[in-house]
Amino acid sequence: MLILSLVYKKSSQEADKAMEAHIAWVAEGYDKGWFLASGRKQPRTGGVILAKGPRDAIEAFVASDPFMLEGIADYEITEVHLSRTAEGLEVLKG
């Protein structure tokens, strides 16, 4: 599993201007079967996406996020090999 942690480099007002395009990009990640969960950080300093799939393809996809293309956010990608999950979350392992 990959944890995609994005951190805003610009204000949340700047992020709001590109949010529609970013949301469409996120939807594409779900359509590809890569994204499992996503949401904003609190306080609103960025967001987190839980992803599963080929790391190289997901890294290339991250580079196409409108937030990256417009310099609004940077991503940190952490690979995690889960050994245990709560019941019902087995899809996260592997």
Secondary structure, DSSP 4 states (H G I P E B T S, - for coil): -EEEEEEESS-HHHHHHHHHHHHHHHHHHHHTT-EEEEEE-SSSSEEEEEE-S-HHHHHHHHTT-HHHHTTSEEEEEEE---S---TT-GGG--
